[in-house]
Amino acid sequence: IKVSDIMSADLFVVNEKQGVREVIQYMTQKRVRRAPVVNNEGRLVGIVTTDDLLVLIAHELKDLADLIAQQIHSY
């Protein structure tokens, strides 16, 4: 078996400058769990996964919850 027999012809990539929300929407639309990340020159700089995005959002939600808890306790 050759790689060309099993590869995807339509390459899906995201740019490192794109926002998280945009990447999530694009990955959802394309129904992919992983995406190569390229710079403005088209060079591979990494791979983003849904797990990476989930961890990031979880940290953001925790920070928000901490802020709300601090505000509630200050009253």
Protein Blocks (a to p, Z undefined) as FASTA:
>chain_A
ZZklmmcfbdcdddfkbcfklmmmmmmmnopabdcdddfkopafbdcdfklmmmmmmmmm
mmmmmmmmmmmmmZZ
